[in-house]
Amino acid sequence: MALDFVQPDWILLVPELVLLGTAILVLAGDVFLPRRNQYLLSWLVMIGFGLSLASNLLIDWGAGKTTFSGMFRADYFSLFINIIVLSAGIMSIMISTAYVQGNDEPGAMPLPEYLVLLVLSILGTMLVGAAGDLLMIFIGIEMGSLAVYVLTGFARNRSTSVEGALKYFLLGAFAVAILIYGMAWIYGATGSTNLAEIATRLRPMMSGDSKIDPSLLLALLLIAVGLAFKIAAVPFHMWTPDAYQGAPTPVSGYMSVVPKVAGFAALARILVEALGPLSGTWLTLIAILAVITMVYGNIVAVAQRDVKRMLGYSSIGHTGYMLVALAAYGSITAGDRSVSSLLYYLFAYAFMNIGAFGVVTWLQHRGHGVDLDDFAGLGSRSPLAAFAMTIFMLSLMGMPPLVGFYAKYYVILAAIQNNLTWLAVVLVVMSAVSAFFYLRVVAVMYFNEPIRQWQAQSTPLLGVGLGLMALGTVGFGLFSGSVLDLAQKWVQAFT
């Protein structure tokens, strides 16, 4: 019998291949470029991200093509994930280059190593978004996670950085063991790791008055626990505040967005696409996680004066808002807003949260810390930086017409559409609670007198990045329709 070789459709992988080539070029640049010129590698990576973003135009996403025996899918869901993470990558480079290049701490990570890890983390997240198989999801999540573990411990001689990275790594190792155990149970119950095939085999099991196989319930619970850690949902959030506080500020901004995108992409692929027939079971679990995550994240954030730690707990609260969108899943129909509102929220969150961490980084360049008092008088000293931070804080709070308002608005619509009005009410109440700690930052910037010395520092790339993120936070709120229309095409991807 002749051996049949399958020829992969490499066109579908062009965005990922561009990133892989970028990582290789950065490694080569580390060898051949003198240290004083290594800042050019940041521009190389941003160009690579831009080319990867542009290469998405080469693919017919509406066709829903697959390759590697269905393990890799090119559909509208993976397209939107690509747009989010590549945009987040460009923004992260803009806020971090000056910080990494100018970091003279003993043992600090060189810029090329930092850039390679960033590229590989984003590549892993893109693989999760394009996964058509449980094994591909696992590979993509671990590829991204391992890079972020190292980035968290970027300042190797600072105890808080090492402590945060170690806690993140150890808890992450437990979580991924639980996740893959759940995947093994799904394979045992259905005989397949292909997401579409799993759904096909589950439908007959759920027909009539058939009871759910206990092994499927165990698999569902294990997968929910494993991925809840990745998105920092309560009570699996323990690593988040310490990791955010210990990591260098630009890394904290990055890890608040991209790993969360990977986790939610995996949740959507597994729960909606593969385990959609079990939605009556997992929707309740997701709704409970959403409530406790929203409540805990926002209430604890009220007590924080360390702005990085406050943004860490704020990130937990926003995870709860995104879980509301997932809990609002009804069925794969053109009118279902659940996954589209989740995708739009992830897109909006990238601009406003990386921007907020970018302003903290901007302050640190000028000799300030991350305490709330370090923001005192920023409105008079640097009106543009204060204005950008105000936009990000108001958007995170959900103030119209900024992108954060429309993100929450679409999630609320999805919840009401699927008779989860009570969950939408909790979201609104917790958003009102969040107004306290977001507006407190704004008040300190404009109404308190400066109490810290100011050091002159030129960071043009960071300044341009903050301007673009502030513009995106306003612009994508005013013109949210086209972005949401693209997100709504997720239905074609999952059918």
Buried (B, 14 or more C-beta within 10 A) or exposed (E): EEEEEEEEBEBBBBBBBBBBBBBEBBBEBBEEBEEEEBBEBBEBBBBBBBBBBEBBEEBEBEEBBBBBEBBBBBBBBBBBBBBBBBBBBBBBBBBBBBBBBEBEEEEBBBBBBBBBBBBBBBBBBBBBBBBBBBBBBBBBBBBBBBBBBBBBBBBBEBEEBBBBBBBBBEBBEEBBEBBBBBBBBBBEBBEBBBBBBBBBBBEEBBEEEEEBBEEBBBBBBBBBBBBBBBBBBBEBBBBBBBBBBBBBBBBBBBBBBBBBBBBBBBBBBBBBBBBBBBBEBBBEBBBEBBBBBBBBBBBBBEEBEBBBBBBBBBBBBBBBBBBBBBBBBBEBEEEBBBBBBBBBBBBBBBBBBBBBBBBBBBBBBBEBBBBBBBBBBBBEBBEEBBBBBBBBBBBBBBBEEBBBBBBBBBBBBBBBBBEBEEBBEBBEEBBEBBBEBBBBBBEBBBEBEBEBEBEEEEBEBBBEBBBBBBEBBBBBBEEBEEBBEBBBBBBBBBE
